Amino acid sequence: LSSLPQDAPITGYIPECPPGSLDHCTLELRHCVSVLFMFERKPHRDKQFSIDCRHWLDLMVNALLRVASLSDHLFILNHLLRSPSNVSRWGVKFLHPLSPLKHEGSLRPTLSGDQ
């Protein structure tokens, strides 16, 4: 993942990667994103902690979106929907809806356990 450019497009598929080659990386990213969203859902008073969590969320979600399958996009959407109401101020940039028909046949298969 370190070789992906930061401005790589968010496409919902990765044509140059064989299926299954990024599963470990996406699982690690998903875990990190889940933990960070968990901290966002819990009330806390430390403003710097909140800023740091959102910064790390930004980095992790952006990395995940660069290699995301459709199920990864739904994973992010699920976390956004479970977040507090103020998520619209900082989390809207994580929402990138994809059309399954647009990329038919090109989608990376879902990870085992996502089905």
Backbone as CSV, one residue per row, in Angstrom:
resi,resn,N_x,N_y,N_z,CA_x,CA_y,CA_z,C_x,C_y,C_z
1,LEU,0.811,-1.200,0.000,0.000,0.000,0.000,0.853,1.263,0.000
2,SER,2.082,1.146,0.475,2.930,2.337,0.540,3.305,2.845,-0.847
3,SER,3.199,1.991,-1.854,3.548,2.419,-3.208,2.404,3.130,-3.930
4,LEU,1.207,3.104,-3.346,0.073,3.794,-3.972,0.220,5.296,-3.802
5,PRO,0.042,6.065,-4.867,0.101,7.522,-4.724,-1.083,8.036,-3.910
6,GLN,-0.860,9.122,-3.175,-1.920,9.689,-2.335,-3.076,10.223,-3.163
7,ASP,-2.826,10.528,-4.427,-3.902,11.044,-5.275,-4.437,9.984,-6.237
8,ALA,-4.207,8.705,-5.899,-4.736,7.621,-6.728,-6.258,7.704,-6.728
9,PRO,-6.891,7.406,-7.843,-8.350,7.518,-7.909,-9.046,6.470,-7.048
10,ILE,-10.230,6.799,-6.603,-11.071,5.871,-5.852,-12.005,5.243,-6.869
11,THR,-11.723,3.978,-7.208,-12.449,3.357,-8.301,-13.311,2.175,-7.890
12,GLY,-13.023,1.527,-6.762,-13.791,0.355,-6.367,-13.214,-0.942,-6.883
13,TYR,-12.121,-0.870,-7.591,-11.444,-2.068,-8.074,-9.987,-1.723,-8.358
14,ILE,-9.169,-2.748,-8.431,-7.751,-2.544,-8.707,-7.368,-3.487,-9.845
15,PRO,-7.301,-2.994,-11.074,-7.084,-3.884,-12.208,-5.719,-4.569,-12.210
16,GLU,-4.675,-3.958,-11.646,-3.347,-4.555,-11.730,-3.036,-5.519,-10.594
17,CYS,-3.933,-5.694,-9.631,-3.701,-6.571,-8.488,-4.538,-7.838,-8.626
18,PRO,-3.907,-8.994,-8.463,-4.694,-10.226,-8.520,-5.621,-10.335,-7.312
19,PRO,-6.771,-10.993,-7.477,-7.712,-11.137,-6.364,-7.040,-11.784,-5.163
20,GLY,-7.304,-11.247,-3.994,-6.764,-11.806,-2.763,-5.420,-11.253,-2.339
21,SER,-4.737,-10.506,-3.212,-3.392,-10.049,-2.881,-3.385,-8.927,-1.845
22,LEU,-4.481,-8.200,-1.706,-4.544,-7.094,-0.755,-5.426,-7.395,0.446
23,ASP,-5.921,-8.619,0.567,-6.854,-8.941,1.640,-6.267,-8.678,3.016
24,HIS,-5.015,-9.054,3.247,-4.400,-8.837,4.563,-4.309,-7.349,4.865
25,CYS,-3.884,-6.566,3.887,-3.764,-5.111,4.091,-5.116,-4.473,4.371
26,THR,-6.131,-4.859,3.617,-7.443,-4.256,3.830,-8.035,-4.694,5.167
27,LEU,-7.753,-5.917,5.597,-8.232,-6.348,6.911,-7.588,-5.524,8.018
28,GLU,-6.300,-5.256,7.907,-5.603,-4.424,8.898,-6.172,-3.003,8.898
29,LEU,-6.379,-2.451,7.716,-6.948,-1.108,7.622,-8.357,-1.066,8.198
30,ARG,-9.154,-2.080,7.903,-10.515,-2.137,8.437,-10.501,-2.174,9.960
31,HIS,-9.584,-2.939,10.517,-9.494,-3.014,11.970,-9.147,-1.650,12.560
32,CYS,-8.155,-0.988,11.976,-7.764,0.346,12.454,-8.922,1.339,12.344
33,VAL,-9.614,1.310,11.226,-10.746,2.214,11.014,-11.847,1.924,12.043
34,SER,-12.110,0.664,12.320,-13.142,0.307,13.296,-12.804,0.831,14.686
35,VAL,-11.544,0.681,15.082,-11.121,1.167,16.398,-11.252,2.689,16.470
36,LEU,-10.821,3.377,15.428,-10.903,4.842,15.434,-12.357,5.326,15.450
37,PHE,-13.225,4.673,14.686,-14.638,5.048,14.720,-15.253,4.747,16.088
38,MET,-14.783,3.690,16.757,-15.280,3.392,18.089,-14.977,4.556,19.039
39,PHE,-13.760,5.111,18.941,-13.413,6.255,19.772,-14.241,7.483,19.411
40,GLU,-14.592,7.625,18.144,-15.433,8.756,17.736,-16.845,8.641,18.284
41,ARG,-17.328,7.417,18.450,-18.686,7.225,18.957,-18.780,7.437,20.471
42,LYS,-17.661,7.267,21.173,-17.676,7.438,22.629,-17.529,8.912,22.982
43,PRO,-18.319,9.383,23.939,-18.168,10.787,24.344,-16.864,10.988,25.120
44,HIS,-16.167,12.055,24.801,-14.956,12.415,25.531,-14.791,13.925,25.475
45,ARG,-14.022,14.444,26.401,-13.873,15.894,26.514,-12.565,16.404,25.938
46,ASP,-11.656,15.524,25.644,-10.332,15.930,25.177,-10.393,16.312,23.696
47,LYS,-10.335,17.596,23.434,-10.449,18.099,22.061,-9.267,17.645,21.197
48,GLN,-8.062,17.635,21.757,-6.882,17.208,21.001,-6.982,15.736,20.616
49,PHE,-7.515,14.911,21.513,-7.709,13.498,21.215,-8.657,13.334,20.033
50,SER,-9.723,14.107,20.022,-10.681,14.058,18.923,-10.036,14.488,17.610
51,ILE,-9.229,15.538,17.652,-8.522,16.011,16.449,-7.574,14.932,15.944
52,ASP,-6.841,14.303,16.869,-5.896,13.247,16.475,-6.612,12.034,15.889
53,CYS,-7.731,11.633,16.514,-8.507,10.493,15.995,-9.002,10.769,14.581
54,ARG,-9.502,11.962,14.363,-10.014,12.294,13.027,-8.897,12.382,12.003
55,HIS,-7.727,12.841,12.431,-6.575,12.867,11.522,-6.189,11.438,11.114
56,TRP,-6.107,10.523,12.099,-5.770,9.137,11.783,-6.875,8.467,10.975
57,LEU,-8.129,8.797,11.272,-9.236,8.274,10.466,-9.104,8.722,9.018
58,ASP,-8.759,9.978,8.842,-8.567,10.516,7.498,-7.497,9.729,6.751
59,LEU,-6.366,9.486,7.402,-5.274,8.735,6.765,-5.680,7.295,6.460
60,MET,-6.289,6.626,7.428,-6.635,5.212,7.259,-7.758,5.011,6.246
61,VAL,-8.793,5.831,6.315,-9.906,5.685,5.371,-9.442,6.024,3.957
62,ASN,-8.637,7.054,3.809,-8.125,7.391,2.477,-7.285,6.260,1.904
63,ALA,-6.470,5.621,2.731,-5.685,4.476,2.258,-6.607,3.322,1.874
64,LEU,-7.605,3.058,2.698,-8.543,1.970,2.392,-9.317,2.252,1.116
65,LEU,-9.732,3.493,0.922,-10.496,3.827,-0.278,-9.689,3.633,-1.556
66,ARG,-8.388,3.766,-1.497,-7.547,3.597,-2.686,-7.525,2.155,-3.178
67,VAL,-7.774,1.204,-2.265,-7.732,-0.211,-2.633,-9.074,-0.900,-2.364
68,ALA,-10.120,-0.115,-2.195,-11.402,-0.630,-1.706,-12.200,-1.380,-2.760
69,SER,-12.816,-2.450,-2.298,-13.845,-3.124,-3.085,-15.184,-2.493,-2.717
70,LEU,-16.223,-2.940,-3.345,-17.551,-2.433,-3.017,-17.886,-2.721,-1.557
71,SER,-17.500,-3.883,-1.060,-17.788,-4.212,0.341,-17.020,-3.307,1.295
72,ASP,-15.834,-2.835,0.903,-15.089,-1.887,1.735,-15.812,-0.546,1.799
73,HIS,-16.392,-0.131,0.690,-17.175,1.111,0.679,-18.403,0.978,1.589
74,LEU,-19.037,-0.179,1.566,-20.185,-0.412,2.441,-19.757,-0.471,3.906
75,PHE,-18.578,-0.996,4.172,-18.011,-1.023,5.514,-17.854,0.403,6.058
76,ILE,-17.321,1.298,5.247,-17.147,2.697,5.657,-18.508,3.363,5.859
77,LEU,-19.432,3.117,4.940,-20.782,3.671,5.068,-21.433,3.215,6.373
78,ASN,-21.270,1.956,6.711,-21.823,1.428,7.957,-21.282,2.201,9.159
79,HIS,-19.986,2.455,9.186,-19.413,3.214,10.298,-19.918,4.658,10.320
80,LEU,-20.053,5.256,9.160,-20.574,6.625,9.118,-22.003,6.694,9.641
81,LEU,-22.817,5.717,9.290,-24.209,5.705,9.735,-24.331,5.469,11.235
82,ARG,-23.365,4.788,11.827,-23.386,4.514,13.257,-22.753,5.629,14.078
83,SER,-22.224,6.628,13.437,-21.536,7.719,14.131,-22.519,8.758,14.640
84,PRO,-22.073,9.589,15.591,-22.941,10.656,16.104,-23.358,11.625,15.001
85,SER,-24.342,12.435,15.310,-24.916,13.320,14.292,-23.922,14.344,13.741
86,ASN,-22.881,14.670,14.480,-21.923,15.657,13.973,-20.973,15.083,12.919
87,VAL,-21.170,13.827,12.547,-20.306,13.211,11.534,-20.419,13.939,10.194
88,SER,-21.533,14.603,9.966,-21.707,15.318,8.691,-20.703,16.455,8.539
89,ARG,-20.151,16.941,9.640,-19.163,18.023,9.569,-17.780,17.535,9.164
90,TRP,-17.442,16.289,9.501,-16.078,15.835,9.243,-15.999,14.527,8.452
91,GLY,-17.063,13.747,8.371,-16.980,12.430,7.760,-17.526,12.309,6.357
92,VAL,-18.120,13.366,5.838,-18.747,13.272,4.520,-17.715,12.975,3.428
93,LYS,-16.484,13.351,3.628,-15.445,13.104,2.621,-15.105,11.619,2.475
94,PHE,-15.547,10.792,3.440,-15.289,9.354,3.365,-16.326,8.623,2.517
95,LEU,-17.392,9.289,2.165,-18.487,8.664,1.429,-18.254,8.813,-0.069
96,HIS,-18.019,7.689,-0.737,-17.789,7.663,-2.183,-18.649,6.551,-2.773
97,PRO,-19.910,6.839,-3.051,-20.781,5.793,-3.580,-20.326,5.331,-4.960
98,LEU,-20.421,4.047,-5.164,-20.035,3.447,-6.446,-21.234,2.754,-7.052
99,SER,-21.254,2.715,-8.347,-22.291,1.975,-9.045,-21.753,0.584,-9.373
100,PRO,-22.361,-0.474,-8.844,-21.879,-1.824,-9.163,-21.970,-2.131,-10.648
101,LEU,-22.929,-1.532,-11.338,-23.080,-1.801,-12.766,-21.955,-1.162,-13.584
102,LYS,-21.436,-0.031,-13.111,-20.381,0.663,-13.832,-19.103,-0.168,-13.897
103,HIS,-18.835,-0.912,-12.840,-17.606,-1.680,-12.755,-17.865,-3.179,-12.818
104,GLU,-18.947,-3.580,-13.420,-19.313,-4.987,-13.446,-18.187,-5.825,-14.025
105,GLY,-17.836,-6.884,-13.319,-16.764,-7.763,-13.758,-15.391,-7.291,-13.326
106,SER,-15.269,-6.093,-12.782,-13.980,-5.566,-12.381,-13.823,-5.472,-10.876
107,LEU,-14.895,-5.715,-10.147,-14.828,-5.562,-8.700,-13.956,-6.637,-8.086
108,ARG,-13.161,-6.231,-7.114,-12.355,-7.179,-6.374,-13.303,-8.025,-5.559
109,PRO,-13.118,-9.346,-5.491,-14.033,-10.180,-4.726,-14.052,-9.773,-3.262
110,THR,-15.194,-9.996,-2.598,-15.300,-9.618,-1.189,-14.392,-10.519,-0.363
111,LEU,-13.991,-10.024,0.786,-13.161,-10.785,1.707,-14.001,-11.875,2.318
112,SER,-13.364,-12.979,2.678,-14.124,-14.034,3.334,-14.663,-13.498,4.647
113,GLY,-15.900,-13.769,4.939,-16.542,-13.252,6.134,-17.369,-12.020,5.864
114,ASP,-17.236,-11.407,4.684,-18.009,-10.220,4.337,-19.356,-10.582,3.747
115,GLN,-19.551,-11.834,3.416,-20.737,-12.214,2.678,-21.911,-12.448,3.558
